[in-house]
């Protein structure tokens, strides 16, 4: 939480937090999976857009129930 107290000399403006560093090779599989999911979602959205555009045309022709 934020505090309005003055900072001492030992404190910095950002809390000192240690983060583990991972090699990029270890993250590569996760990144590849993420991009694959994004591609699938974009394809699904594209099909949805095409279906939404064709819907009124098909309804006009009496194809839809």
Backbone as CSV, one residue per row, in Angstrom:
resi,resn,N_x,N_y,N_z,CA_x,CA_y,CA_z,C_x,C_y,C_z
1,UNK,0.828,-1.182,0.000,0.000,0.000,0.000,0.872,1.245,0.000
2,UNK,0.331,2.313,-0.449,1.076,3.562,-0.499,1.189,4.156,0.898
3,UNK,2.272,4.823,1.106,2.484,5.493,2.380,2.953,6.917,2.104
4,UNK,2.610,7.792,3.016,2.991,9.189,2.846,4.147,9.576,3.756
5,UNK,4.751,8.589,4.389,5.890,8.847,5.248,7.127,9.109,4.398
6,UNK,8.052,9.860,4.963,9.298,10.131,4.243,10.120,8.857,4.157
7,UNK,10.806,8.712,3.017,11.643,7.542,2.814,13.005,7.777,3.453
8,UNK,13.587,6.728,3.985,14.926,6.826,4.550,15.940,6.673,3.426
9,UNK,17.202,6.851,3.752,18.257,6.726,2.748,18.342,5.312,2.185
10,UNK,18.004,4.334,2.993,18.107,2.939,2.549,16.990,2.542,1.596
11,UNK,15.889,3.244,1.627,14.764,2.904,0.760,14.894,3.630,-0.563
12,UNK,14.452,2.993,-1.591,14.428,3.653,-2.897,12.985,3.971,-3.247
13,UNK,12.769,4.647,-4.335,11.406,4.992,-4.724,10.621,3.747,-5.141
14,UNK,11.338,2.708,-5.528,10.708,1.444,-5.884,11.174,0.415,-4.875
15,UNK,10.226,-0.340,-4.348,10.589,-1.357,-3.368,11.594,-2.322,-3.989
16,UNK,12.543,-2.748,-3.216,13.555,-3.682,-3.691,12.962,-5.082,-3.688
17,UNK,12.708,-5.618,-4.882,12.128,-6.942,-5.032,13.045,-7.746,-5.936
18,UNK,13.366,-8.936,-5.480,14.206,-9.786,-6.303,13.326,-10.621,-7.222
19,UNK,13.685,-10.675,-8.487,12.965,-11.468,-9.473,13.898,-12.545,-9.978
20,UNK,13.347,-13.728,-10.154,14.147,-14.782,-10.752,14.272,-14.519,-12.233
21,UNK,15.435,-14.743,-12.759,15.648,-14.593,-14.197,15.645,-15.977,-14.817
22,UNK,14.845,-16.132,-15.857,14.745,-17.402,-16.556,15.374,-17.269,-17.933
23,UNK,16.021,-18.317,-18.422,16.558,-18.273,-19.779,15.418,-18.229,-20.794
24,UNK,15.668,-17.557,-21.898,14.635,-17.432,-22.928,14.196,-18.784,-23.458
25,UNK,15.105,-19.736,-23.515,14.753,-21.067,-24.013,13.668,-21.700,-23.146
26,UNK,13.682,-21.392,-21.880,12.677,-21.955,-20.976,11.301,-21.345,-21.223
27,UNK,11.255,-20.112,-21.661,9.994,-19.434,-21.926,9.494,-19.652,-23.348
28,UNK,10.341,-20.175,-24.206,10.004,-20.288,-25.622,8.745,-21.116,-25.851
29,UNK,8.591,-22.236,-25.176,7.425,-23.088,-25.366,6.139,-22.361,-24.980
30,UNK,6.173,-21.637,-23.880,4.996,-20.873,-23.453,4.648,-19.790,-24.456
31,UNK,5.644,-19.133,-24.988,5.420,-18.075,-25.975,4.838,-18.665,-27.254
32,UNK,5.357,-19.818,-27.684,4.827,-20.469,-28.886,3.370,-20.870,-28.685
33,UNK,3.034,-21.402,-27.523,1.644,-21.785,-27.240,0.748,-20.557,-27.251
34,UNK,1.229,-19.471,-26.677,0.452,-18.235,-26.649,0.147,-17.758,-28.065
35,UNK,1.152,-17.747,-28.944,0.930,-17.314,-30.323,-0.011,-18.248,-31.060
36,UNK,0.052,-19.538,-30.782,-0.850,-20.491,-31.421,-2.296,-20.211,-31.022
37,UNK,-2.523,-19.939,-29.742,-3.870,-19.629,-29.266,-4.368,-18.339,-29.904
38,UNK,-3.500,-17.344,-30.023,-3.883,-16.079,-30.655,-4.296,-16.323,-32.102
39,UNK,-3.546,-17.149,-32.832,-3.881,-17.455,-34.220,-5.237,-18.148,-34.311
40,UNK,-5.506,-19.074,-33.416,-6.790,-19.777,-33.414,-7.926,-18.799,-33.135
41,UNK,-7.735,-17.919,-32.166,-8.774,-16.942,-31.833,-9.021,-15.977,-32.977
42,UNK,-7.967,-15.532,-33.649,-8.137,-14.621,-34.783,-8.885,-15.305,-35.922
43,UNK,-8.595,-16.577,-36.165,-9.308,-17.327,-37.199,-10.778,-17.466,-36.829
44,UNK,-11.064,-17.731,-35.568,-12.447,-17.857,-35.110,-13.185,-16.533,-35.277
45,UNK,-12.551,-15.434,-34.932,-13.174,-14.119,-35.097,-13.425,-13.803,-36.569
46,UNK,-12.496,-14.207,-37.436,-12.672,-13.976,-38.863,-13.882,-14.756,-39.390
47,UNK,-14.003,-16.030,-38.971,-15.164,-16.826,-39.397,-16.460,-16.226,-38.865
48,UNK,-16.417,-15.750,-37.628,-17.601,-15.124,-37.038,-18.003,-13.883,-37.835
49,UNK,-17.017,-13.098,-38.229,-17.296,-11.891,-39.013,-17.938,-12.258,-40.348
50,UNK,-17.380,-13.281,-41.004,-17.951,-13.717,-42.288,-19.375,-14.210,-42.113
51,UNK,-19.628,-14.984,-41.069,-20.979,-15.474,-40.805,-21.934,-14.328,-40.511
52,UNK,-21.477,-13.332,-39.768,-22.325,-12.182,-39.456,-22.649,-11.386,-40.716
53,UNK,-21.708,-11.298,-41.638,-21.955,-10.583,-42.892,-22.889,-11.367,-43.807
54,UNK,-22.811,-12.702,-43.786,-23.650,-13.523,-44.648,-25.048,-13.723,-44.083
55,UNK,-25.215,-13.553,-42.785,-26.508,-13.783,-42.133,-27.661,-13.027,-42.771
56,UNK,-27.573,-11.715,-42.912,-28.683,-10.968,-43.522,-28.953,-11.387,-44.978
57,UNK,-27.925,-11.742,-45.718,-28.105,-12.167,-47.109,-28.884,-13.475,-47.156
58,UNK,-28.541,-14.420,-46.277,-29.213,-15.709,-46.250,-30.645,-15.560,-45.758
59,UNK,-30.893,-14.682,-44.799,-32.236,-14.458,-44.290,-33.107,-13.868,-45.390
60,UNK,-32.538,-13.002,-46.201,-33.278,-12.388,-47.302,-33.695,-13.448,-48.330
61,UNK,-32.842,-14.430,-48.546,-33.129,-15.490,-49.508,-34.051,-16.558,-48.918
62,UNK,-34.354,-16.482,-47.641,-35.220,-17.449,-47.004,-34.525,-18.727,-46.604
63,UNK,-33.212,-18.716,-46.539,-32.453,-19.923,-46.197,-32.514,-20.183,-44.695
64,UNK,-32.487,-19.125,-43.884,-32.491,-19.288,-42.438,-33.912,-19.536,-41.951
65,UNK,-34.036,-20.295,-40.878,-35.348,-20.623,-40.316,-35.866,-19.501,-39.467
